[in-house]
Each structure stands twice: as structure tokens, then as C-alpha cells.
Amino acid sequence: MLKNSILTIVFLLLIPCISWSQNTYIPDDNFEQALIDLGFDTPPLDNYISTTTVLGITNLNITDKNISDLTGIEDFINLNILTCDNNNLTSLNVTTCTKLTQLFCRFNQLSTIDVTKNIALDIFWCEGNQLTSLDVTKNINLISLVCRDNPINQLDVTKNTSLNVLSCQNNGLSTLDVSKNIDLDRLTCDFNQLTTINTSNNLKLTRFSCGDNQIADVDISNNTKLKWFWCTRNNLTTLDVTQNIDLEDLTFADNQITEIDVSNNSKLEIIRASRNALKLLNTSSNTRLVELACDINNITTLDISNNPVLERFSSTFNALCSINSKNGNPTLFTNFSTTNNPNLTCIFVDDVAYSNTNWTNKDATTNYVATQEACNNFGTRIPEVDVLSDFTGISYTLPTLINGNYFTASNGNGLLLNAGDKISTSQTIYIFNTTACESNESNFNVLITQDPYFIPKYFTPNNDGNHDYWKVFDTTNTVQSISIFDRYGKLLKYLSPNSNGWNGTYKGQLMPSDDYWYLLTFNTGETLNGHFTLKR
């Protein structure tokens, strides 16, 4: 009995010695050497470290140590922060490290990782691995998740309602629901397979990048705090940024956007709009612009005179006819490129000599000038246009044109008419001719009437090309002469039937708006009188 009692006492006394002598197995020499370098272990390499020491480690940074195996990390149960970036890890077991708040395992070769037991995690970065799936539904305290550059094809972040940063670009995601992540400040989801992304609930977003997806429409009107927005290489045809008045960086290159209004974005410093279908880009309100890139569009005119701090400007491969770059600070430009604009004759600049010396990325046919007069010296050519006389009659057939095309409205608008078309209603017909940068126009009136002559009831001599002359249209040559009188019977003008008509003057003086009288004398000797109105 006494012997058993003695043995029991000895065993109990040995328990602390046994516990304190326990070791953690570290088979990877590079892992053990890293622990030695950090002062947690002592040489020589023997594949073991005191478990007592391990239990006291709360922050472990073993980045870039060429470690292939982290066996033994299971005993580091008191770790708060583990950083093991840039190693050769193919597996990582942190299921026992339940006190982890920050885990950084970027740029390894991990194909799986289980963090479902690490519910205290608030920062988790695992980018640059080979993860095909990632379950963070149990990590409800996450504020920052960076899982970019993996082949992940599904990601559920609806339970991570505290997320402030989500970076999941360059994966295989076809859907992404961020409707529950109302605290998101930064969202980057580029290089995925997304066809849509809804950020209407993410009112705190300041940075949002969704480039290199297949998105056809993106609505950022609710994201009024946005400062940085990138949506390059998608299928966008429209983009509304009028509500994003805090935007500083706007990049929407490689889409199909035809127009954009940036007049409300006075804080913009960068606009990258290359490779779209823009016809116009008005940056007059963007006085803080430092960089403007709008290459490969359909822009014909650019005015950057209101951009006084612009340093980098590129507008190559456009349809440019003119650029006004007189912003007062030509020496600020570190890049000024306008090559491959074959119709660009002149660029208006502050200092012609400086621009010729320093801004060499232009076409040989493009010239730096200070004034329009100087530009005219380089031969800007207005296209010729045919001119036809007014017609009065029963019907009219459009003759063949040499220069221009027929239209029913000015500036090439309205319906396109063709030579040979029969005109059966009274109207003004326009002949419009245009080149890439210049246009010209004439017009003539067609009066369809069954009567042998037509007497206009009014005219408007204001030199606008319409009704500037009062003229009787005689289709059968029955009128011999026309006399015009004022209301008091004073003769103001005597006209032959083939004259251009009366322009509303008497002895070089403009006659006032009023009613005037006419007397028509026919070849038969008969006469006809009446009145018409002059309107100014």
C-alpha cells in the first residue's frame, strides 16, 4: 500500500516535467529555420520546437522563406496573425488556430483551404493561389477579403455583412451578389465572367472596378461617394456618371459608348476613354484634369482650353478636324500625342515655337497655330455645292447633281431625296455636301401650283436665305411688269417679270415692316392689284 502511494506521488511530480518537455514536430527545414531566425527556436535543425514556445506565439510572419510544408502550424493555437505569403505551400491547416484574426497566405500553390473554424477572422488574403472554391460564409467578422488571381468560380459573400474591402478579380465568377455588403468601400471584380453587377445597395463605395467582364449595363447612380471607377473592356454602350460628383478617376476604355456627360464631375483628374465610339467629349467643366486619353474614337473636335493642369493628353486614331489646346500652361505637358488624324490640319496652341519643339507626336500634315487666320493659310477647303433656282409649276423633277445631295431639311437632315424624284408639294429643298471636316449647303424653293402665276403674301428680307425677296412667279410668261407702292401710293420699285424680286429697300434704305401694294400689268394690257406684307 505504501509502495503504491509512493509511486503515485512520483508520477504526479513528473507530470509538469512531461508537459514542459513536449515538442511540436516541424518537418520542413525552411519552416524551422524561419522560426530560428525569428528567435522562437535554437539551432541545430532537429525538426522540433518547444510546444510551450509555440503556445506563446501570437504573431508569425514567415513570408518568402521557400517553405513547402507548414506541418506543425496546428499547434500554434494562440496565433492572432499568420503571414506566410510567397512560399511553396500546397496545403495549409489552420482549423485549430481559432483565434486567428488576420491570415495572409498569398502567392502559394494552395488548391484548398478551410477557414470555416476561423470565425474571428477579419482580414483574409489568399490571392495568387490555385483555389477553385472558397467558403467564407462562417467568417461573419470579415472586413477585408482578397482572393484575386485564383480559379474560383463561385463566391458567396452574403453573410459577410461587415466587408469593407472585396478584391476578387481574375477568377472565374459568373455571378457576384454584393447586395448585403452595405459597408463596402472598395470593390474590385475585374477579369471574371460577370454579365451584370448590382451595386445599388453599396452606398459607401469609393472605389469600384469591374473591367474585363461581359457587362452590358452598369448603374452607379446610387454610388455617389465613388472617387475611382474602372469598367474597361466590357460591352457597355452607355454610361451615366452625372450623379458621381466626387469622381476623380474615370476609366471606361474598350467599350461601345457613343456619348458621355462629364459636366457634373468637376473633381475628375483622370479620364481614360480610348477605344469606344465617342463622337464628342466635352471636358470644359473638368478643370482638374491631369490625364486625358481618348484614342480610337470618332471625335471630330476637342477643346481642352479649360484644362489648365493637363499633363498627359492622347487623342490618336480619331476623326479630328480641330483641337484647341490653348490652356495657358503648354510647358506642363509631359505627353501630347495626336498622330493618325489625317484630317487634322491645325492645333491651336499658346506657344507655336514651344509646341513645334516639344510636341512631336503628330502627323506631318498637322500644324500648330495660334489663330484661325494662321490656320487658313494651310488651305482648309470648303466643299463645293450645286445651286438651283426656285421653281414654280405643276410638278418638278429633281435634276442630277454634281456636288451634294438633296435633303428635306438643313445640314443633311430630314429625308434624303434622289435625282429623278418628282416633287408634288411645295417645299424648300436643301443641297448638302460634306467632307470629313467641312460642309456647305444651298437651297431652293419649289412652289407647286395649278395657277399661271403665284403672288406671295409675305416675305422676310433678313438675309437668312429664306423668303429674302418678294417675287411673283409667272409660269406662263403672262406678266409684263410689276410695280410696288407703299400705303400712300408712292412707287418704290419697278420690276421686270424675270428679275430676282424686291429686297425690301428704297434708295438703299430698309423699308419698315408693313403692308405694301403691287400692280401687275399683263401682256394683254389687263392689270391686277393687291397687297402683301414685309416682315422683319
BALODO-48624 format. One record per atom (N, C-alpha, C): z, x, y. Coordinates in steps of 0.02 Angstrom, whole numbers, plus 50000, padded with zeros to 5 digits. Each point is the difference from the previous one (the first is absolute). Example, Ala and Ser with C-alpha at 12.3 -4.5 7.8 and 13.67 -1.06 7.14 Angstrom:
503905066049716/500004995550059/500005004550060/499644998250053/500035004250059/500374996150055/
# end
This chain:
500005004249940/500004995850060/500005004350062/500445005150000/500045004650057/499345003850008/499715002049941/499385003850003/499444995850031/499954993549984/499494995650028/500094999250075/500614999550021/500154999150072/499795006250038/500135005849971/499805006350034/499245000350007/499644998149947/499275000150001/499714995350054/500334994250005/499784995050050/500085002850070/500575003250012/500145002850067/499495005550016/499855004349952/499515005450011/499314997150016/499804994849965/499344996950011/499954997150070/500554996750020/500004997050067/499965005450054/500325005649988/499995005450049/499305003350004/499624999649946/499345003149998/499454995550030/500144993550009/499484995350025/499725002250068/500445001750050/499735002250064/499575006349993/500195004449956/499615006149991/499314998449971/500004995249954/499364998049969/499554996850052/500294995450043/499624996550051/499725004950051/500435004650023/499785004750051/499505005149975/499955000649936/499535004949974/499334996949980/499904993250013/499374996749983/499435002650044/499415000749972/499415002550036/499434994949996/499575000450049/499394996050001/499415004449981/499604997549954/499445003749973/499414999850049/499765005950019/499445000850047/499475004349966/499534997049964/499525004049960/499465003450043/499864997350058/499475003050042/500285005750041/499765006249989/500275005850034/499904999650076/499454996950021/499884999450072/500504995250033/500184994849963/500514995450024/500675003650006/500185003749947/500645003650002/500005005350055/499435003550009/499975005250052/500084996950069/499724994050009/500084996550064/500734998450013/500364997949946/500724998650008/500395006350016/499785005749970/500325006450015/499885001950073/499374999150023/499825001750069/500404995850050/500174993949981/500384995650044/500755001349996/500205004549953/500715001749994/500394995349955/499644995749964/500354995349955/500115003149931/499655005349983/500065003349935/499995007550011/500185003749948/500015007350004/499575003049945/499705005850012/499605003349948/500455002049942/499715001449941/499285000049986/499764993049981/499344999349992/499724993749976/500224998949928/500374994549990/500244998649932/499904992649981/499624996450043/499834992949987/500604995350007/500535002350033/500584995650009/500285000850071/500314994550023/500375000050062/500624995849989/500535001850032/500634996449992/499924992850022/500194995449956/499964992950017/500464998450058/500565003550004/500454999050056/499645001450066/499615005450001/499615001750060/499494994650014/499664997849948/499484994850007/500294993750032/500604998149978/500304993850026/500175000550074/500055006050026/500165000850071/499395000450045/499404999849971/499385000650040/499784993150023/499934999250066/499774993650029/499315000450032/499795006150016/499355001050032/499665005849966/499434998849968/499655005249962/499275000450023/499815005750028/499315001150022/499705005749959/499554998449955/499685005049957/499244999550007/499774999550062/499294999450015/499635006549986/499404999249972/499535005649991/500315005849961/500274998549941/500325005149958/499645000849933/499414996949993/499615000649939/500374997449939/500394994750010/500404997149946/499584995049961/500035000549934/499634995349957/500454995049966/500655001649995/500464995749961/500664999550038/500194993950016/500644998950035/500534997349952/499945001549936/500534998249954/500665002850025/500504996049999/500655001850026/500174996350064/499474997350034/500114996450062/500414993749987/500014997949935/500374993949983/500755000750014/500255006349999/500725001050012/500175000350074/499505000150044/500125000450072/500134992950027/500524997049973/500114992950013/500264998550070/500215005150036/500264998950068/499495001850054/499395001249979/499475001650049/499884994250047/499985001550065/499784995250050/499275001350019/499815006450001/499335001950020/499715004949949/499414998449974/499655004549955/499305001250028/499855006450012/499335001950024/499705004949951/499474997949965/499695004449950/499244999950008/499775000050062/499285000050016/499675006449976/499334999549991/499585005849987/500245004149940/500074996649943/500145003449937/499494997849949/500155001049937/499534998349946/500304994749953/500394995650027/500364995149959/499534994749973/500074998749935/499644994449968/500464994249986/500655001250003/500494994749991/500615001450044/500364994650017/500605000650041/500464994249984/500595001749972/500484994849981/500585000050049/500004994950044/500544999450049/500394993549989/499954997349939/500334993649987/500765000550004/500285006049988/500725000850003/500235002050071/499535001650043/500185002150068/500024993950045/500474995749987/500024993550033/500245000250072/500245005950021/500225000650070/499455002550046/499415001149972/499455002550040/499834995250057/499965002750061/499774996250058/499315002550023/499855006349983/499365002850020/499715004049941/499384998449983/499665003349945/499305002150023/499885006649997/499365002950018/499725003849941/499484997449969/499705003249941/499255000450009/499785001750059/499295000250016/499645005949969/499354999149989/499555005349978/500235003349935/500084995749949/500125002249932/499474996949956/500154999249936/499524997149953/500314994149963/500424996450035/500364994449969/499524994249987/500024997449939/499614994149983/500424993650000/500665000949993/500474994450004/500645002550033/500364995350029/500675001450025/500384993450003/500625000249977/500424994149998/500545000650053/499964995850051/500514999950053/500364993350003/499944996149947/500314993450000/500765000350001/500295005849978/500735000750001/500255002950066/499545002450041/500195003350063/499994995050057/500454995249996/499994994550049/500255002150069/500285006050005/500235002450066/499455003550039/499425001149969/499465003650033/499804996650066/499975004050053/499724997450062/499375003950020/499925006049973/499385003850012/499745002549933/499374998449986/499695002049937/499285002050014/499875006649990/499335002750011/499755003149935/499454997349974/499735002449936/499255001150004/499755001650057/499285000850009/499735006049961/499354999849987/499675005749968/500185001049928/500094994549962/500135000549929/499454996349962/500154998049938/499514996449959/500284993349978/500394996950043/500324993749984/499484994449999/500004996249945/499564994149996/500374993650016/500675000349998/500404994250017/500645002450033/500314995650038/500625001750034/500404993650012/500604999849971/500434994150007/500565001750049/499964997050060/500535000950050/500334993450017/499934995249955/500294993450014/500764999950001/500315005149968/500735000349999/500285004250058/499555003450035/500215004450054/499994996350067/500464995250005/499994995450057/500235003350065/500275006149995/500235003450061/499485004850029/499425000349969/499485004750023/499814998650073/499995005450039/499744999550068/499365004150008/499895004749954/499395004150004/499745001249929/499384997849988/499675000949936/499325003350012/499935006149973/499375003650005/499755001449929/499484996449980/499735000749932/499255001250002/499765003050053/499295001250009/499745005049948/499345000149993/499665004949957/500244999649927/500004993949974/500134998749930/499484994849977/499904999149935/499554994749977/500364993449987/500484998250042/500384993849992/499544994150015/499964995149955/499574994350011/500374993650017/500675000149996/500404994350020/500645002550033/500194996750054/500615002050035/500324993850030/500614998449976/500374994250025/500555002450046/499934998650064/500525001950049/500324993850032/499924994349968/500284993950029/500764999849999/500315004149956/500735000149997/500295005350048/499575004250027/500235005550043/499984997850073/500424995350015/499974996850066/500255004450057/500305005749984/500235004650053/499505005550015/499435000049967/499505005350008/499815000850073/500035006250022/499795001850067/499355003949999/499915003949946/499395004149991/499724998749931/499364998449996/499654999249937/499345003850003/499955005149958/499395004149997/499744999949929/499464996349989/499744999149932/499255001249997/499745004150044/499295001250000/499775004149941/499354999649987/499685003749946/500304998349932/500024993649986/500194997549934/499444995449976/500154995549955/499494995349975/500204992850014/500354998850055/500254993350014/499444995350021/499984994149970/499534994850021/500344994650041/500674999749995/500394995350041/500635003650025/500254997750056/500625002750027/500324994650043/500594997749978/500364994750036/500575003150039/499945000050067/500535002750043/500314994550043/499924993949978/500254994450039/500764999850005/500365003049951/500735000050000/500295006150036/499575004750017/500245006350029/499984999550076/500434995950027/499984998450071/500255005650044/500325005249970/500245005750040/499515005849999/499414999149971/499525005549996/499825002650070/500055006550007/499795003350061/499345003749989/499925002949940/499395003849984/499734997749933/499364998350000/499664997949938/499345003749996/499935004049947/499365003449987/499794998449929/499424996849994/499754997849934/499265001749993/499795005550029/499305002149997/499805001849928/499345000449989/499725002449937/500274996149940/499954993450004/500154995749943/499414995449989/500114994449968/499464995349987/500174993150029/500355000150056/500224993850032/499414996450032/499974993649991/499504995850034/500314996150057/500674999850002/500354996650054/500695002950006/500294999650059/500695002150012/500274995650056/500584997049987/500294995350048/500645003150030/499975001550064/500585003050034/500304995350053/499874993649992/500234995350052/500764999650005/500365001749945/500744999850002/500305006750022/499605005150006/500255006750014/499995001350076/500454996650034/499995000050073/500245006650030/500315004349959/500265006350026/499545005949988/499424998749971/499535005449985/499805003850063/500065006649997/499745004350054/499425004249976/499975001449934/499455003849971/499734996449939/499344999049999/499694996349946/499315003149986/499925002249939/499365003049980/499784996949934/499394997250000/499744996749939/499285002149987/499835006150019/499315002449992/499795000949928/499355000549989/499715001449934/500214994949948/499934993750019/500094994549953/499374995650002/500054993849982/499444995450001/500164993850041/500385001050053/500254994550040/499464997550047/499884993449999/499494997050042/500294997050064/500664998850000/500314996950059/500735002250002/500235002150059/500695001950008/500254997050066/500574996749996/500294996650059/500645003750019/499985003450057/500595003750024/500274996950065/499834993850012/500204996850062/500764999150005/500354999549942/500734999450001/500355006750006/499635005449989/500305006750000/499975002950070/500364996950046/499955001750071/500335006650018/500385003049953/500325006450013/499595006049975/499424998549972/499585005449972/499835005250053/500095006349981/499795005650042/499435003949967/499934999349936/499545004149961/499684995649946/499344999050004/499654995749952/499355003349978/499955001149934/499405002849969/499734995249948/499364998650003/499704995549949/499305002549982/499925006549995/499345003049987/499734998049931/499345000149996/499644999049937/500234993849962/499924994250033/500104993649968/499364995850011/500064993449994/499434995650009/500094995450061/500355002550050/500154995950059/499394998950043/499904993850022/499484998450049/500294998350068/500644998250001/500354998550063/500695003349999/500265001250059/500685002850006/500284997950067/500554996249998/500334997650061/500635004050013/500015003950054/500595003950018/500274997950068/499824994150022/500204997850067/500754998950006/500344998649944/500734998950003/500405006449990/499675005449983/500345006349983/500015004650061/500394997950051/499975003450065/500355006749999/500375001749947/500335006549995/499595005249961/499414998149978/499585004649960/499875006550038/500105005549964/499845006650028/499435003449961/499954998549936/499485002949957/499664994449962/499354999150012/499604994849967/499405003349967/499994999749933/499475003149961/499704994849953/499364998250012/499674995049957/499305002349981/499915006549990/499355002749983/499764997449932/499345000249989/499704998249936/500144992949980/499854995350044/500024992949985/499344997050024/500004993450011/499394996650023/500164995950063/500445002650041/500244996450059/499475000450055/499824994250028/499474999750051/500275000150071/500624997850010/500305000150066/500765000149995/500315002850051/500735000350001/500235000050073/500544996450013/500294999550067/500635004250002/500005005550038/500595004350007/500274999750071/499834994850036/500204999650071/500764999050007/500344997349949/500724999150004/500395006049976/499665005049974/500335005749968/500025006050047/500384999250054/500015005050053/500375006449979/500374999949944/500375005949977/499605004249950/499394997949984/499605003649951/499885007250022/500115004649953/499865007050011/499425002449956/499904996549944/499475002049953/499624993849978/499345000350003/499564994949971/499495003749956/500014998449936/499495002649954/499624994149973/499384999250023/499614994049985/499325001749971/499935005949971/499345002149976/499784996049938/499345000049991/499684996949941/500184992749992/499874996250054/500044992749998/499334997250023/500024994050029/499394997050027/500124998050073/500425003850035/500174998450069/499395000550046/499944995050044/499485000250051/500305001650068/500654998850006/500345001150064/500715002349987/500245004750040/500695002349996/500245001350071/500424995550024/500255000350069/500705003049999/500075006150027/500655003450000/500285000650071/499784995750045/500215000550070/500754998850009/500324996449953/500724998750006/500425005349965/499685004549964/500375004749958/500055006850036/500395000050053/500045005950043/500405005749969/500334998949943/500375005349967/499615003349943/499384998149991/499605002649944/499955007650003/500155003149943/499925007249992/499415001549954/499894995549952/499455000949952/499614993649992/499345000550003/499554994449989/499425002349957/499964997149939/499455001549954/499664993549982/499364999550018/499634993849985/499305001749975/499955004949958/499365002249973/499704994749954/499345000349993/499624995949952/500164992650008/499834997450059/500044992950015/499354997950032/500014994250034/499404997650036/500144999550074/500445004150025/500214999750070/499445002750045/499854996350054/499465002050046/500275003050064/500594997950023/500305002850060/500745001449989/500245005450031/500705001849996/500245002150069/500564997350021/500305001850063/500715002549986/500105006650006/500665002949988/500305002750065/499764997350056/500235002350066/500724998050013/500264995049964/500704997850009/500475003349950/499785005249967/500415003549950/500145007150025/500475000850047/500095006450035/500315005549959/500324998449942/500325005249960/499635001249934/499394997549995/499605000849939/499855007349987/500145002149938/499895007049981/499455000749947/499984995249954/499525000449944/499574993750001/499355001050008/499534994450005/499395001549956/499854995249956/499435000949956/499644993349993/499355000150015/499594994049993/499305002049977/499965002649939/499365002249972/499674994449960/499355000549990/499624995249959/500134992850023/499894998850065/500044993250026/499324998150029/500004994550038/499394997850034/500115000750076/500385005150018/500215000850069/499415000950049/500064996450056/499535000950055/500335003450059/500664999150008/500355003250055/500735000949983/500305005350030/500725001249995/500255001950070/500534996750021/500335001850062/500665003549982/500025006650008/500605003849982/500345002850062/499884997050058/500305002550062/500724997750005/500445003249961/500704998049998/500455004350043/499715004850036/500395004250046/500315006149969/499975000749933/500325005749966/499545003049947/499435002650019/499535002549950/500275005949960/500455004050029/500245006049965/500504998449945/500234993749995/500464998149947/499664999749932/499354998850000/499644998949937/499995006349958/500294999649941/499945005449951/499424998649952/499774993749998/499434998149959/499624994550036/499355000950009/499574994950031/499345000349962/499874994949959/499425000249955/499614993650005/499345000650015/499564994150006/499335001249966/499985004149949/499375001549967/499714994049964/499345000349987/499654994949962/500024993250034/499895000150065/499894994050040/499325000850035/499454998649966/499345001850025/499814996550065/500334994450016/499834996350061/500465001650058/500465004649989/500495001750052/499705005350048/499774997750057/499705004550049/500525003350043/500504996250023/500485002650049/500724998649980/500435004950013/500724999249996/500285001550069/500344995250029/500275000950067/500675003749996/500045005550036/500585004549996/500255001850069/500625002650002/500295002250063/499725006750023/499905004549953/499795006950016/499425001949954/499394999650026/499415001249960/500005007049971/500175005050042/499995006949977/500505001249944/500614997250008/500515000949948/499784996749935/499734994050004/499804996549939/499435003749965/499525002550039/499455003749969/500255006249963/500535003150026/500265006249970/500444998649939/500394994650003/500534998949950/499864994349951/499604995250019/499874994349956/499315000949970/499955003749948/499355001949971/499784995649942/500444995649976/499834995749943/499634993750024/499395001150022/499584994550024/499285001349979/499584994850007/499295000849985/499655003750056/499465003349982/499635003950050/499714995650055/499884993649985/499714995450049/500534996650043/500635001449988/500544997150039/500195004650057/500114997050059/500145003950059/500664997850032/500395004850024/500604998550039/499804999250073/500194994450028/499844998550070/500614997250035/499975000250067/500564997350040/499834993250030/499344998550008/499804993950034/499424996749963/499894993650016/499434996449971/499345002950025/499995002250063/499405003050027/499795006149959/500505004149982/499865005849959/499744998049932/500284994749973/499774997649934/499284997550004/499824996850056/499324997450007/499485005649998/500205005950019/499535005749999/499795001949930/500374997549950/499835001749931/499574994649967/499764995350042/499474995549977/500214994249957/500524996450019/500184993949965/499434995050012/499714997449948/499394995950004/500154992749984/499844995750049/500064992849989/499364997549966/500054996349946/499404997949964/499574995150040/499365000249990/499544995450033/500074993149968/499834994950040/500024993149975/499424996250030/499684995849960/499444995950025/500234994850050/499564998250047/500144995050051/499474994649996/500204993849992/499544994349997/500134995250057/499474996750023/500064995250056/500274993449975/500284996250046/500244993349985/499414995749978/500154994949960/499474995649974/500204992850011/499504995950019/500104992850005/499424996749963/500154995549955/499474996649964/500274995849944/499554997549959/500184995449946/500355003749943/499765006149983/500315004049948/499835007350013/500395004549968/499915007150013/500095003949935/499535004549986/500035004249942/500195007050021/500535002949970/500245006650019/499485005349981/499795004150049/499525005349984/500345006049967/499595004549972/500265006149969/500285004750052/500575003049985/500325004750046/499885007249978/499995004550049/499965007149985/500695003150003/500404998150050/500675002850010/500524994550004/500394999349948/500544995150000/499904994349950/500494995749999/500004994149956/500234993950040/499774994149978/500194993850032/500694997649978/500414997650047/500644997049984/500114994050046/500414995449977/500154994150041/500595001150047/500345005849996/500555001550045/499965007350020/500365001750054/499975006850027/500335005149953/499805006350008/500305005749963/499904999549925/499434997249979/499864999749929/500414994949963/500264995150035/500414994749969/499584993749990/500324995049971/499644993849986/499555000849940/499474996049998/499545000249943/499455005150012/499805003349947/499435004650002/499364995949993/499545000750047/499364996649997/499455005049983/499454997649973/499465004449978/499354998250034/499575005050007/499334998850026/499654994849956/499674995350033/499674994549964/500414993649998/500655000650015/500414993950002/499774995550057/499984993349987/499814995250051/500634997350034/500025000450066/500574997750039/499854993050025/500424995249982/499874993050018/500544997150045/500505004050019/500524997750045/500085005050057/500164997650059/500085004350059/500615004549990/499935006550017/500545004849991/499825006750032/500515004250006/499905006950021/499995004349937/499505004249995/499935004449941/500085007250024/500395003949961/500175006950018/499625004849954/499775005450030/499695005449962/500485005950005/500275002049942/500525005149999/499775005949958/500105006050027/499835006149965/500595004850004/500155003349944/500595004350000/499875006349958/500325005450021/500045006049960/500735000949979/500175005749973/500695001049977/500504999650057/499795002050060/500485000450056/499804996050062/499374998050007/499784996550059/499644993649981/499964995350048/499644993749989/499664997950064/499534995549993/499644997350058/499804992949983/499894996050053/499874992949988/499594997050056/499574995449982/499654995750048/500054992849976/499814995350042/500014993049978/499464996150036/499814994449971/499524995650033/500174992849980/499774995450043/500164992949990/499404996349971/500154995949951/499494995749971/500184992850018/499554996750037/500114993050020/499504995749962/500254996049955/499584995549961/499994993250035/499414997950021/499924993750036/499324996949986/499964993450000/499374996549991/499664998650066/500365001250056/499724998750066/499545005850021/499524998550046/499545005350021/500335005250045/500584998450028/500365004950041/500754998449995/500405005150016/500734999249997/500315002750064/500444996050030/500325001850063/500755000949987/500265006150004/500735001049988/500424996350051/500574997549979/500464996450044/500495004750035/500065006249975/500455004850033/499795007149981/500285004950036/499945007049981/500605003850028/500135005949971/500605004050017/499805007250014/499795001550062/499755006750016/500565005250008/500315001949944/500555005050003/499835006449963/499355000949984/499765006249968/500305001349932/500164994749963/500255001049932/499454999349948/499384998950024/499444999549954/499864992949976/500414995350020/499914993049979/499944995550062/499454996450005/499894995150054/500075003250069/499765006250006/500065003450065/499464997650049/499474996749975/499464997550042/499904992549987/499844996550055/499794992949993/499245000149997/499734997349944/499285000349989/499774993749964/499454997450022/499694994349967/499555002649944/500094997349940/499605002249943/499424995149991/499405002550011/499394995949999/499605001849938/500014995749950/499685001749937/499254998450000/499774996150048/499294998050001/499645002250063/500335004150041/499715002650062/499784994450047/500414994850007/499854994450044/500315000750069/500465004750009/500345000950064/499625005150042/499874998250063/499645004550045/500475004350041/500564997150026/500485003850040/500684996549999/500515004050020/500694997550000/500325002250065/500324995350035/500365001550063/500734998249991/500445004350027/500724998949993/500314999450070/500424994850010/500314998550065/500754999649992/500365001250055/500714998549999/500104992650015/500614997750005/500144992950008/499794997450068/499875004750046/499784997950067/499255000350008/499635001549945/499285000150001/499695006650020/500405005350005/499745006650019/499675003249939/499385002350010/499655003349946/500315006849986/500215001149938/500325006349981/499545004449958/499574996949960/499585004049955/499384996149981/499445003649999/499384997149976/499805004049937/499884996449944/499875003349937/499334998049972/499675004849969/499414998549960/500244998249930/499634996349962/500244997749934/500135005649951/499705005950009/500105005449952/500515005250024/500374998550052/500495004850026/500625000149956/500445004950014/500635000549962/500504994650018/499884996650056/500464994850022/500415002250061/500484996050018/500415001350059/500675002949978/500225005450034/500625003449981/500604997850042/499914994850042/500564997450038/500145003750065/499505003550027/500105003550064/499504997550052/500185001350063/499554998450056/500045005850049/499435003550009/499975005950043/500545005149981/500095000949934/500475005049975/500724997749999/500154994050022/500694997550001/500114995249942/500595000549968/500174995549945/500134993050027/499664995149972/500114993150019/500614997449963/500394995550031/500624997649969/499874995149944/500524998949960/499974994849949/499904993350033/499484996449979/499854993750033/499414996849963/499824994050022/499394996949976/499425002050044/499415001149968/499395001850035/499434995549976/499494999550043/499454995349985/499365003749985/499594997049958/499355002949984/499454994950013/499405002550012/499394995950008/499465003349957/499794996549948/499475002449957/499344996950022/499495004150008/499334997650015/499565001549940/499694994849972/499595000749940/499275001350018/499615002049951/499295001450011/499634993750022/500264994349983/499684993650019/500154998150071/500445003650034/500214998250068/500634995950002/500214997649943/500614996149998/500605004650010/500564997050022/500615004050011/500594996749965/500525004149990/500624997649968/500575003850032/500524996350021/500585003650028/500644997949963/500505004150008/500654998949968/500485005550021/500585000449967/500495005150020/500295003549938/500295005750011/500335003949947/500615003550031/500415003049959/500635002950024/500005007649990/500235003450051/500135007249996/500755000949989/500195003649946/500715001249984/500145007550000/500515001950037/500205007149999/500695000849968/
# end
